[in-house]
């Protein structure tokens, strides 16, 4: 029995290696296209600022993880079309089926491979890709765009109805200037604290050179101070850093904390929740495109490589278009964040399974 199983293992391994080869070539080609397009749009800025070739190479090296994540569905789809199309053109697929091997079993290694790649993409999206995006952004700021060392006009909500406004915040120094802390209850302003500076120390936030106003039925009470602890603030420098950092540079754990913080303060954080769900759902879009692409490839076995690329681009346009449409609907509250993120994957998988059953009934 073990001896009889060896030919089957060799056959399935052959199919898997053909798909992996097609997928890898497709991924490399798409990444190169992305880099060339981005470089052609930015080359003038690089030359004007005297950016060296080594700096440009390092910048695009940190861009590769994000580009790979972005083109994953296209590469998976094109890999499916190339693999099955190549097997059909060489009559290898017909030979496998005539020897008694079902098409389901032939394509099972491809589906397992797609699942493993999707799991790897999900793991990468939690920390690796955000870290690479931070490194890429740092080099953009330091090498190409004049350095901006501070953030301005931050407005954040904290617990117990507090609204914190910071005119200028320095992430590296963990300090802010022109700070106002308003405290509300049922829409009524209870107190207002103004300070020239907000500094993070060993015991927490400290306000410097300001005044504290309390509003009550008996009137207004004003207390000036040189230094005062801000014990009621639960925001940390990490919270302010998350606020000033783009979503694509946040680790998944930090993004969850940001969403929880906003919801705790009474905000829906709809856009952040949509982006959080999309980060997970898009990781498995490659699996969805393989499940969709395999039955499509069975109908285009004899198609030329040029036609297969055209089919891939058309289907990818439909997928990315539906993804952006659902994202916009999620942002506007038309559908839930989970629906907005996962519906394109589900639709393509359902259509693919329906095509699969129709082709084999």
Buried (B, 14 or more C-beta within 10 A) or exposed (E): EEEEEEEEEEBBEBBBEBBBBBBEBBBEBBBEEBBEEBEEEBEEEBEEEEBEEEBBEBBBBBBBBBBBBBBBBBBBBBBBBBBBBBBBBEEBBEEBEEEEBEBEBBBBBBBEBBBEBBEBBBEBBBEBBBBBBBBBBBBBEEBBEEEEEBBEEBEBBBEEBBBBBBBBBBBEEBBBBBBBBBBBEEEEEBBBBBBEBBBBEEEEBBBBEBBBBBBEEEEEEEEEBEEBEBEBBBBBBEBBBBBBBEBBBBBBEBBBBBBEBBEEBEEEBBBBBBBBBBBBBBBBBBBBBBBBBBBBBBEBBEBEEEEBBEBBEEBBEEBBEBBEEBBEBBBEEEBBBBBBBBBBBEBBBEBBEEBBEEEEE
